[in-house]
Amino acid sequence: MFKKIFSSKNSTVMTNEEVEKEMKVEDGQKLGTSQEMLLFGGFQELNGYFFFEGLFVTTKSFKSKTGAAITFKNKNTEFILPSAIQEFDCDYAKPLQRHVAQISFDVTKAQIKKIQEGNYESVEFKVKKKTFHLVKPK
């Protein structure tokens, strides 16, 4: 019964590629991708402090009151960025058929350089009990 009310045979879910075509990301680049999530990011400086600004576009909603962490990994090393804000949640973007969250993370100049040079193979985003695994785009 509910299926008839809430769904339609003609409804389709947008692919990541279709979502990217609809988006306009001005200050950032695509840093990770998976079936569940797209990660775009850029960097900001405020009074000598550096921040990684992550834009998460995901099929699954999440929220937190205790923060999150993002880990950039390669074969030899990994580095973890803690979120600069503790409380956040996703907003649903109906045209994209995705949930969207913008989260700031503390970052150092050396870590910025590694990310900009692409010195990572995968990205892991942890919020509460959810973990999202992404790969570096080609």
ZINOR-V842949 format. One record per pair of residues at least 24 apart in sequence whose ideal C-beta (glycine too) atoms are under 7 Angstrom apart, sorted by the first residue. I is the first residue (numbers start at 0). J is the second residue. D is the distance in whole Angstrom. If there is no record, write none. Layout:
i;j;d
I;J;D
I;J;D
This chain:
i;j;d
12;96;6
13;95;7
13;96;5
18;56;6
18;95;5
18;97;6
21;94;6
21;95;6
22;95;7
24;54;7
27;54;6
29;136;5
30;114;7
30;122;6
31;122;4
31;133;3
31;134;7
31;135;6
32;133;6
32;134;6
32;136;5
33;131;6
33;132;6
33;133;5
33;134;7
35;59;6
35;131;6
36;131;5
36;133;6
38;122;6
38;133;6
42;106;7
42;111;5
49;106;5
49;107;7
49;108;6
49;111;6
50;83;6
50;103;5
50;104;7
50;105;7
50;106;6
51;80;6
51;104;4
51;106;4
52;101;7
52;103;6
53;101;7
53;102;5
53;104;6
54;101;5
55;99;7
55;100;5
55;102;7
55;124;7
56;95;7
56;97;5
56;99;5
57;97;6
57;98;5
58;97;6
59;98;7
60;89;5
60;98;5
61;89;6
61;126;5
61;127;7
61;129;6
62;87;7
62;88;3
62;89;7
63;87;6
63;126;5
63;127;6
67;102;6
67;124;7
67;125;6
67;126;4
68;125;5
69;104;6
69;122;6
69;124;5
70;122;7
70;123;4
71;113;7
71;114;6
71;119;4
71;122;6
72;119;6
72;120;6
72;121;5
72;123;7
73;118;6
73;119;5
73;120;5
74;120;7
78;110;6
80;104;4
80;105;6
80;106;5
80;110;7
81;105;6
